[in-house]
Amino acid sequence: MTIDIQNRLLADEISKWVSFDGKQILEVGCGNGDLLKYIAKYYSPELIVGIDPGLDSWWNAGESSGRNWKVMSGDAELLDFPDNSFDAIISVSTLEHIYDTDKALSEIKRVLKPYGRFYTSFSPIWTSIIGHHFVAPEDNNWNEEHLALIPPWGHLYMSEIEMRAHLKSLNVNESLKGQILEFIYHSNIINRKSKTELVNAVHRCGMAVRLYSEQVRFSRFSITKKNELTPEMANKIIAAGHTLSDVGVSGLKICLEKLAAC
């Protein structure tokens, strides 16, 4: 899927819940700014601002601006904007990376205008089948050959020693094995929160829920769609302290509205 098509599909989906035309919009976790530039061009907001803490370190893209858009460094947990600044806030594939979800949602609510909306979608969350988010440095996206090396939900119930032994049994080369172990057990890129923890944070934030949609996935591989949640696997997941109602959910779409009394 090309970037333009992906941005069009995202923008079309978000626009069902958020009005862009003539509005002041904030995108939290904008990456290199591709989505917001698309929205700026085709949906005519007055201004759309994107913030991301990793513009230089992660995206290799500095601050920039255009006629009705701006990309700048920023932290979702401490938004550098006055109260009631934006008509709407959007965020794609970001909430799973924010450690203090409650603080971020509080900040989003603060800078939203009364009756402003916050739309967010994120996938896959930590408790999903590929919630570990492992993508090797040489891969641009999910690599099914690499996903096949990590047992379904293995990051939830296997210790690092167990995962190392498993990868050794598959004769995984040392470089790739090290990348997998480092990412799953030591990376701070993912907040490692379950679906329930993230949903509870949404309900605590005090905004009204206008959309709540769960995407379900029980396979590591998009092509086969084989259900990998066997009874044996379910027992391992439960024994590790996780709930089965979490592990099938691979993504969430949520739209919240700030009421006047908030």
C-alpha positions as CSV (number, residue, x, y, z in Angstrom):
1,M,0.0,0.0,0.0
2,T,1.5,3.4,-1.0
3,I,1.8,6.2,1.5
4,D,-0.7,8.3,-0.3
5,I,-3.4,5.6,-0.3
6,Q,-2.7,4.8,3.3
7,N,-3.1,8.5,4.3
8,R,-6.3,8.8,2.2
9,L,-7.8,5.8,4.0
10,L,-6.8,7.1,7.4
11,A,-8.0,10.6,6.7
12,D,-11.3,9.3,5.3
13,E,-11.9,7.1,8.4
14,I,-11.0,9.9,10.8
15,S,-13.2,12.4,9.0
16,K,-16.3,10.3,9.8
17,W,-15.8,11.4,13.4
18,V,-13.8,14.6,13.3
19,S,-14.5,17.7,11.3
20,F,-11.3,19.2,9.6
21,D,-12.6,22.0,7.4
22,G,-11.7,25.4,8.8
23,K,-10.7,23.9,12.1
24,Q,-7.6,24.0,14.4
25,I,-6.3,20.4,14.6
26,L,-3.6,18.8,16.6
27,E,-2.0,15.4,15.7
28,V,-0.3,13.7,18.6
29,G,2.5,11.4,17.4
30,C,2.7,12.8,13.9
31,G,5.9,11.0,12.9
32,N,7.4,12.6,9.8
33,G,4.1,14.5,9.2
34,D,2.8,12.6,6.1
35,L,-0.7,12.2,7.4
36,L,-1.2,15.8,8.6
37,K,0.2,17.2,5.3
38,Y,-2.3,15.1,3.4
39,I,-5.1,16.4,5.6
40,A,-3.8,20.0,5.2
41,K,-3.9,19.6,1.4
42,Y,-7.2,17.8,0.9
43,Y,-9.4,18.7,3.9
44,S,-8.7,22.4,4.3
45,P,-8.2,22.8,8.0
46,E,-7.3,26.4,9.2
47,L,-4.2,24.9,10.8
48,I,-3.1,21.4,11.6
49,V,-0.2,21.0,14.0
50,G,1.7,17.8,14.5
51,I,3.9,16.9,17.5
52,D,6.3,14.1,18.0
53,P,9.2,13.6,20.5
54,G,11.3,11.6,18.0
55,L,11.4,13.9,15.0
56,D,15.2,13.8,14.9
57,S,16.1,10.6,16.8
58,W,13.5,8.3,15.3
59,W,12.1,10.0,12.1
60,N,15.2,11.8,10.9
61,A,12.9,14.8,10.2
62,G,13.2,18.2,11.8
63,E,10.6,20.8,12.5
64,S,8.9,22.2,9.4
65,S,5.8,24.1,8.3
66,G,3.6,25.0,5.4
67,R,0.7,27.3,4.6
68,N,-1.7,25.6,7.0
69,W,0.4,23.0,8.7
70,K,3.3,22.7,11.2
71,V,5.4,19.8,12.4
72,M,7.2,20.4,15.7
73,S,8.8,18.5,18.6
74,G,6.5,17.8,21.5
75,D,5.5,15.5,24.3
76,A,2.0,14.1,24.7
77,E,2.4,14.1,28.4
78,L,3.1,17.8,28.5
79,L,1.5,19.6,25.6
80,D,2.9,23.1,25.1
81,F,-0.4,24.7,24.2
82,P,-3.0,26.8,26.2
83,D,-6.2,25.4,27.4
84,N,-9.0,25.0,24.8
85,S,-6.7,25.5,21.8
86,F,-7.9,22.9,19.4
87,D,-11.2,21.9,17.8
88,A,-10.0,18.3,17.4
89,I,-7.1,16.1,18.2
90,I,-6.1,13.0,16.3
91,S,-3.6,10.3,17.0
92,V,-2.7,7.1,15.0
93,S,-0.5,4.3,16.3
94,T,0.7,6.3,19.2
95,L,-1.2,5.6,22.5
96,E,0.6,2.3,22.9
97,H,3.9,4.1,23.0
98,I,3.0,6.6,25.8
99,Y,3.9,5.5,29.3
100,D,1.7,7.8,31.3
101,T,-1.5,7.3,29.5
102,D,-3.6,9.1,32.1
103,K,-1.4,12.2,31.9
104,A,-1.5,12.3,28.1
105,L,-5.3,12.0,28.0
106,S,-5.6,14.7,30.7
107,E,-3.4,17.0,28.5
108,I,-5.4,16.2,25.4
109,K,-8.6,17.0,27.3
110,R,-7.1,20.2,28.6
111,V,-6.2,21.6,25.2
112,L,-9.4,20.5,23.4
113,K,-12.1,23.1,23.1
114,P,-15.5,22.3,24.7
115,Y,-17.2,19.7,22.5
116,G,-14.0,19.1,20.7
117,R,-13.2,15.5,19.7
118,F,-10.2,13.2,20.1
119,Y,-9.9,10.4,17.6
120,T,-7.3,7.7,18.2
121,S,-6.5,4.3,16.6
122,F,-3.6,2.1,17.7
123,S,-2.5,-1.4,16.8
124,P,-1.2,-3.9,17.9
125,I,-1.5,-3.4,21.6
126,W,0.9,-5.3,23.9
127,T,-1.5,-8.1,24.9
128,S,-2.3,-9.0,21.3
129,I,-0.7,-11.9,19.4
130,I,2.1,-9.6,17.9
131,G,1.9,-7.0,20.6
132,H,5.6,-7.2,21.0
133,H,5.8,-5.0,17.9
134,F,9.0,-6.6,16.7
135,V,10.2,-5.3,13.4
136,A,13.9,-6.0,12.5
137,P,16.0,-2.9,11.6
138,E,16.2,-4.1,8.0
139,D,12.4,-4.5,7.7
140,N,10.0,-1.7,6.8
141,N,7.0,-3.4,8.3
142,W,5.8,-6.7,9.7
143,N,7.9,-9.6,8.3
144,E,6.0,-12.9,8.5
145,E,9.2,-14.9,8.4
146,H,10.4,-13.1,11.5
147,L,7.0,-13.2,13.2
148,A,7.0,-17.0,12.7
149,L,10.1,-17.2,15.0
150,I,8.2,-15.7,18.0
151,P,5.5,-18.1,19.3
152,P,2.0,-16.6,19.4
153,W,1.7,-14.5,22.5
154,G,5.2,-15.8,23.5
155,H,6.2,-12.4,24.7
156,L,3.5,-12.6,27.4
157,Y,4.2,-16.1,28.9
158,M,7.9,-16.8,28.0
159,S,10.8,-15.6,30.0
160,E,13.9,-14.2,28.2
161,I,15.8,-17.4,29.0
162,E,12.9,-19.5,27.5
163,M,12.7,-17.3,24.4
164,R,16.4,-17.5,23.9
165,A,16.3,-21.3,24.1
166,H,13.4,-21.4,21.7
167,L,15.2,-19.2,19.1
168,K,18.3,-21.3,19.5
169,S,16.3,-24.4,18.7
170,L,15.3,-22.8,15.5
171,N,18.9,-22.0,14.6
172,V,18.2,-18.3,14.5
173,N,21.4,-16.4,13.7
174,E,23.0,-14.5,16.7
175,S,22.3,-11.0,15.3
176,L,18.6,-11.6,14.7
177,K,18.2,-13.5,18.0
178,G,19.8,-10.6,19.9
179,Q,17.5,-8.1,18.1
180,I,14.4,-10.1,19.1
181,L,15.4,-10.5,22.7
182,E,16.5,-6.9,23.1
183,F,13.2,-5.6,21.6
184,I,10.8,-7.9,23.5
185,Y,12.4,-7.8,27.0
186,H,14.4,-4.5,27.2
187,S,13.0,-2.0,24.7
188,N,11.1,1.0,26.1
189,I,9.4,1.8,22.8
190,I,6.2,0.1,23.9
191,N,4.4,0.9,27.2
192,R,3.5,-2.8,27.7
193,K,0.0,-2.0,28.8
194,S,-2.9,-4.5,28.3
195,K,-6.0,-3.7,26.4
196,T,-7.9,-3.5,29.7
197,E,-5.4,-1.0,31.2
198,L,-5.6,1.3,28.1
199,V,-9.4,1.1,28.0
200,N,-9.6,1.9,31.8
201,A,-7.4,5.0,31.2
202,V,-9.9,6.1,28.5
203,H,-12.8,5.7,30.8
204,R,-11.0,7.6,33.6
205,C,-10.2,10.6,31.5
206,G,-13.7,12.1,31.9
207,M,-14.6,12.6,28.2
208,A,-17.7,11.1,26.6
209,V,-17.1,8.0,24.4
210,R,-18.5,8.5,20.8
211,L,-16.8,5.5,19.2
212,Y,-15.3,2.4,20.6
213,S,-14.3,-0.4,18.2
214,E,-12.1,-3.4,18.7
215,Q,-10.2,-5.2,15.9
216,V,-9.7,-8.9,16.6
217,R,-6.8,-11.1,15.5
218,F,-5.9,-14.6,16.5
219,S,-3.1,-15.2,13.9
220,R,0.4,-13.8,13.5
221,F,-0.1,-14.1,9.8
222,S,-2.5,-11.9,7.9
223,I,-2.7,-14.4,5.0
224,T,-3.6,-17.6,6.7
225,K,-6.0,-16.2,9.3
226,K,-5.5,-19.4,11.3
227,N,-6.7,-19.2,14.9
228,E,-3.6,-19.8,17.0
229,L,-5.4,-19.6,20.4
230,T,-5.4,-23.3,21.2
231,P,-6.5,-24.5,24.6
232,E,-2.9,-25.2,25.5
233,M,-1.9,-21.6,24.5
234,A,-4.9,-20.2,26.5
235,N,-3.7,-22.0,29.6
236,K,-0.2,-20.6,29.2
237,I,-1.5,-17.1,28.8
238,I,-3.8,-17.4,31.9
239,A,-1.0,-18.9,34.0
240,A,1.1,-15.8,33.1
241,G,-1.6,-13.5,34.6
242,H,-3.3,-12.3,31.4
243,T,-7.0,-12.4,30.6
244,L,-8.3,-14.0,27.4
245,S,-10.6,-11.0,26.8
246,D,-7.4,-9.0,26.1
247,V,-5.4,-11.3,23.9
248,G,-7.7,-11.3,20.9
249,V,-7.9,-7.6,20.6
250,S,-5.2,-6.4,18.2
251,G,-6.3,-2.8,17.8
252,L,-8.7,-0.1,19.0
253,K,-10.5,2.8,17.4
254,I,-11.8,5.3,19.9
255,C,-13.4,8.8,19.6
256,L,-13.9,10.9,22.7
257,E,-15.7,14.2,23.1
258,K,-14.9,16.9,25.7
259,L,-18.2,18.1,27.1
260,A,-18.7,21.7,28.2
261,A,-18.7,20.8,31.8
262,C,-15.4,18.9,31.6
